[in-house]
Amino acid sequence: MEIKEIKKNKKQFLSLLLLADEQEDMIDQYLERGTMYVLDDDGIQCECVVTDEGHGILEIKNIATQPEAQGKGYGRILIEFIVEKYKEKYSVLQVGTGDSPLTIPFYEKCGFIRSHSIQNFFIDHYDHPIYEQGIQLIDMIYLQRKL
């Protein structure tokens, strides 16, 4: 298993990025300014994009695991890699996600706690309704973990 930084042609992983953020123009807003990592374990299994949000905050903008590789710990491994890599440079790792029964418990198991929310984020910023497990995502829920 190897984690690699991707510096060029980040869009080659668009199908994986779209698993976590299903609107390409939203991905375009952070992809080039972000730092991208992929986890390779006999093929790319997981990706993560992080951005410097200022004031000591590093944000996970996108993290996704190939559907057939989900539940094997790849996402957690990538988060722990980010924590170790950036703990001297940042004080907080944060992530924004929909209020979903799939994602919120995952982040909480990774040591994140709810911080704040942005009302109507998914309605105001996406050109179509987004559903996860039959539930429409409306507000952006931010979770944070101290580094």
C-alpha positions in Angstrom: 0.0 0.0 0.0 1.3 3.4 -0.9 -0.1 7.0 -0.6 1.1 9.3 -3.3 0.6 13.1 -3.9 -0.9 13.9 -7.3 0.5 17.2 -8.7 -0.6 17.0 -12.3 -3.6 15.9 -14.2 -5.8 15.5 -11.1 -8.9 15.2 -13.3 -7.7 11.7 -14.3 -9.4 10.7 -11.0 -12.7 12.6 -11.9 -14.9 9.4 -11.6 -13.6 8.9 -8.0 -13.9 12.6 -7.1 -17.5 12.6 -8.4 -18.4 9.8 -5.9 -17.9 12.4 -3.1 -19.0 15.6 -4.9 -21.4 14.9 -7.8 -21.1 18.2 -9.6 -18.0 18.8 -11.6 -18.0 22.6 -11.4 -18.0 22.4 -7.6 -15.0 20.1 -7.8 -13.3 22.7 -10.1 -13.6 25.3 -7.4 -11.1 23.5 -5.1 -9.2 20.8 -7.1 -6.3 22.9 -8.5 -5.8 24.9 -5.3 -6.0 21.7 -3.2 -3.4 19.1 -2.5 -4.5 15.6 -3.7 -3.4 12.2 -2.4 -4.3 8.8 -3.7 -4.0 5.5 -1.9 -2.7 2.8 -4.2 -3.2 -0.8 -3.0 -3.0 -2.9 -6.2 -4.8 0.0 -8.0 -6.1 3.4 -6.8 -8.6 2.6 -4.0 -9.2 6.0 -2.4 -8.5 9.7 -3.0 -8.5 12.9 -0.8 -8.2 16.6 -1.6 -7.3 19.0 1.2 -7.1 22.8 1.1 -5.6 25.5 3.4 -8.6 27.5 4.7 -6.4 29.9 6.7 -6.3 30.5 10.5 -4.7 27.1 11.0 -7.5 25.2 9.4 -6.9 22.4 6.8 -10.1 21.2 5.1 -10.9 17.9 3.5 -12.8 19.0 0.4 -13.2 15.6 -1.2 -12.5 12.0 0.0 -13.8 9.0 -1.8 -13.2 5.2 -2.0 -13.9 3.0 -4.9 -17.3 1.3 -4.3 -15.9 -2.2 -4.3 -13.2 -1.1 -1.8 -15.5 0.6 0.7 -15.6 -0.7 4.3 -11.9 -1.9 4.1 -10.4 1.1 6.1 -8.9 3.0 3.1 -10.7 6.2 4.0 -9.6 6.1 7.6 -6.0 5.3 6.6 -6.0 8.3 4.3 -7.4 10.6 7.0 -4.8 9.3 9.5 -2.1 10.0 6.9 -3.4 13.6 6.5 -3.4 14.0 10.3 0.2 12.9 10.7 1.4 14.8 7.7 -0.1 18.2 8.7 -0.3 18.1 12.5 2.7 20.4 12.9 1.4 23.0 10.3 -2.3 23.2 11.2 -4.3 23.1 14.4 -7.7 21.8 13.0 -8.7 19.4 10.3 -12.3 20.0 9.2 -14.7 18.5 6.7 -18.0 19.7 5.4 -20.6 17.1 4.4 -24.3 16.6 4.0 -26.3 15.5 7.0 -26.1 11.9 5.9 -26.4 8.6 7.9 -23.5 7.4 5.7 -20.9 10.1 6.1 -21.5 11.7 9.6 -20.9 8.4 11.5 -17.8 7.7 9.4 -16.2 11.0 10.4 -17.2 10.7 14.0 -15.5 7.3 14.1 -12.4 9.1 12.7 -12.4 11.5 15.7 -14.3 14.4 14.2 -17.0 16.3 16.2 -19.7 18.5 14.8 -18.7 22.2 14.7 -21.2 24.2 12.7 -23.4 24.2 9.6 -24.3 26.3 6.6 -28.0 26.3 6.0 -29.3 25.4 2.5 -25.8 24.9 1.1 -26.7 22.0 -1.2 -29.8 23.8 -2.4 -28.0 27.1 -3.0 -24.8 25.7 -4.7 -25.9 22.7 -6.7 -27.9 22.7 -9.9 -30.0 19.6 -8.9 -31.2 18.0 -5.6 -28.7 15.6 -4.1 -29.9 12.5 -2.3 -28.1 10.1 -0.1 -30.0 6.9 1.0 -33.2 8.6 -0.1 -32.6 11.7 2.0 -32.2 15.1 0.3 -29.1 16.9 1.4 -29.8 20.5 2.4 -27.4 21.9 5.0 -23.6 21.5 5.0 -22.5 20.0 8.3 -19.0 20.8 9.4 -17.0 18.5 11.6 -13.6 19.2 13.1 -10.8 17.3 14.6 -7.9 18.9 16.5 -4.5 18.2 15.1 
